[in-house]
Structure formats: structure tokens, C-alpha cells
């Protein structure tokens, strides 16, 4: 099951699209002091080398004037990097007549608002695709268009000058976590009745409204920035175990798409009681604990390294590295039953290698000191108990009956004997 709901439903009727320079996402709003035309000129059109140098100089001055660790300085530093990359590209084009910049098809690679936009080839019989800026159809047979290699943002060549949405990869990398409140709506008045992304005025009346709310971040958007797409919202999963797709804007949709398999959710910290109410989650946690114990054996096993046993069967390494962190796709697969089945298979494969196939791993087993049974114990076994003090491996039922680790008792007795012997020697020297 995918975290994304129905495919994007594009609004076919025309809607006003703002071309106001400098608008960014809610977390990276362009400061009012930085709306100068000379600063934004270089990224919003085909600028000359002289214009780029002037914009870089102006941007450097603004960086020095801004406060440390402020939103303005963070935006300016990112803008300065984009300007320098553009200048480098311009200089390469001047020295090479065959550079793509000098051809009628346009620049082959552009960096705008954190997007790494690559010029796409003209293809036939491709699937329907729409411009993320103007919502118009992209006719890849005759139109030049660009696509971001990080977040999938697509736009016409003619729309490059008006790209306002910051790359979802940049936003999620800087934030490092999901929005954890369920639809944190602030209201249209807090947005000054403007679209949260492109700042288009949102008409409000009793019969019809252009405003569309994003269930992920609670903000309102116009129809050009919110296409009626749906996706599973992480906050609703974490707090309510709700996997119903809700309506989200395009920016949020791209963020959820690229973070779907990133381990960003710590259930033990965010909602530990969920483990007691959802049986599948408790089962997944137990299986992951077993896999973490098996991983320690496989990492030091020569045969396992030669066969690449770990990487051959594990496509999501975080599942066997920690038992607390989950990706959104992990939770979706847990609810559908796919993840428990996958983990059971991994446990069977790794257990077979350690306990049956590999003599090296089998030789690292343990014998219970309490019952002295011939059964070989491993720390990851469900029936095994690992002593916190000396790491001895015992049967759980044996330890509960004895209520004390034999190895710890020996260590404690030896320490007492050494301590009493030391006291006797000191007393003899005093006499």
C-alpha cells in the first residue's frame, strides 16, 4: 500500500496564478527586506555575467547585515549559493560555444529555489504531466520542460522565471521531522487571505470559495497550488492510527513522497502507548529486537560477509539497526501486515545461518549455567535472558527460579575475597 492516495486531480478551469517575485513556502518566507529587484533579477530571468556579479555582491552585503541564525540569513546564504552556481554556468557558456546555454533549447540544468532542474528530452507517447507552476499540460513532444531530480517538480521552460515553491528535499532536510500536530489550522486571517505558497488572493463568499486547505500543514492554498491530491498524513497515523488519505497541497505531497521511506518517526517518544493497543506494532518491535541481536553475529561472521547475507535480504537497513525509528511506509506496511511477514522471513533466514549453516556463529552460542542443559542459547532467542551486569545468557524460566545470575555471584564473591585479603595485608603492615 502506498502512502499517496488518489492521483493528483488537476483543476481544468483556469485560475489566477501569481507571479510575484520572492514568495516561498511557509517555513521559508522571503523576508520583506529582501524583495529588492536587483537581488531577485538574476534567478528570475536569463541574466548576464555582469548582472550576476552585481547580484552576488548585493547578496553578500545583505548576509553581513542580517542577524546570525535568522530566517533572512538562511535564505540569503541559499540564494548566494544559487547565484554563484549560475555565474559559474554563465562563464562556462561564454568559453564554450557548444554549451547547452547557447542553444535554442535553453539551459540544460538550472538551480532555482533549491530545485536541481534538468532539461528533459522531447519524447513521444509519455504519460500525462502537468506544470507545477501554471498547472497547464506539458506537451513533451513540442514543449521544452524541466524536472527536479530531487523532488520531481516539473515546469515549462517559460515558467522557470516564476518558480516560487522551494524544493521539498531542501525543506525536509532542514526540518528533519514531520508536522506532528493534526491539521494545525491557523485560519485565513493569519494568511491575510492569501495563498500560502504563491500569495494569490483567495476570494471568499458564502456560495463558493477558492481556498483549499491542506490537511498536513493546515494552511490554505489556491487551486494552482492545491490540486485536490490525497495522501496519508503522518500525524493522524501517529496519534490515531488512521490511514485514511486526506487532501493535501502539492508541496506537502512532494514532501511526503520523498520522505516516505526515511526513518523519521520515533514511536517510543511520540506515542509509546500505541504499541500496547496495536498488536502488529508490538510484534514488529519484538521481531526487530531479534534481528538487531542477529545482526551483531552476522557483522563479525566471515562467511556472512563473503555471501553479503545482510545486504542481500535487507533493503531498509534501519529495520535491523534500531527498534524505535520507523518510516511512514513502515507503519503503512505494518497496518497491512506486509512488514510483519517480511520480518518473519528475515528472522528465519538469519536464524538458519547462525544456528544451522555456519559453524563459526554456532560456536558463539551459550550454555545456561543454572540448568546446565545442552541446548545452545543465543542472546536474541525469545526464551533467553541476558544479564545486565555480566552479559551472561540464561533461560528466562531458570533465572526467574534462581533470581540471581551465577556468574555475577562468582564475581561478587571473588571481589569480597580480594577485598578481605587486601584488608588483612594492610592490618599486618600496621602491626
HELIX and SHEET records of a PDB file:
HELIX    1   1 UNK A   26  UNK A   28  5                                   3    
HELIX    2   2 UNK A   32  UNK A   34  5                                   3    
HELIX    3   3 UNK A   37  UNK A   44  1                                   8    
HELIX    4   4 UNK A   49  UNK A   65  1                                  17    
HELIX    5   5 UNK A   71  UNK A   95  1                                  25    
HELIX    6   6 UNK A  100  UNK A  102  5                                   3    
HELIX    7   7 UNK A  157  UNK A  162  5                                   6    
HELIX    8   8 UNK A  168  UNK A  175  1                                   8    
HELIX    9   9 UNK A  234  UNK A  240  1                                   7    
HELIX   10  10 UNK A  250  UNK A  258  1                                   9    
HELIX   11  11 UNK A  267  UNK A  270  1                                   4    
HELIX   12  12 UNK A  274  UNK A  277  1                                   4    
HELIX   13  13 UNK A  279  UNK A  299  1                                  21    
HELIX   14  14 UNK A  302  UNK A  307  1                                   6    
HELIX   15  15 UNK A  309  UNK A  313  1                                   5    
HELIX   16  16 UNK A  317  UNK A  320  5                                   4    
HELIX   17  17 UNK A  328  UNK A  336  1                                   9    
HELIX   18  18 UNK A  338  UNK A  352  1                                  15    
HELIX   19  19 UNK A  353  UNK A  357  3                                   5    
HELIX   20  20 UNK A  359  UNK A  362  1                                   4    
HELIX   21  21 UNK A  396  UNK A  402  1                                   7    
HELIX   22  22 UNK A  406  UNK A  430  1                                  25    
SHEET    1   A 4 UNK A 109  UNK A 112  0                                        
SHEET    2   A 4 UNK A 115  UNK A 119 -1                                        
SHEET    3   A 4 UNK A 145  UNK A 148 -1                                        
SHEET    4   A 4 UNK A 154  UNK A 156 -1                                        
SHEET    1   B 2 UNK A 212  UNK A 213  0                                        
SHEET    2   B 2 UNK A 220  UNK A 221 -1                                        
SHEET    1   C 2 UNK A 229  UNK A 232  0                                        
SHEET    2   C 2 UNK A 245  UNK A 248 -1                                        
SHEET    1   D 2 UNK A 265  UNK A 266  0                                        
SHEET    2   D 2 UNK A 325  UNK A 326 -1                                        
SHEET    1   E 2 UNK A 384  UNK A 386  0                                        
SHEET    2   E 2 UNK A 393  UNK A 395 -1                                        
END                                                                             
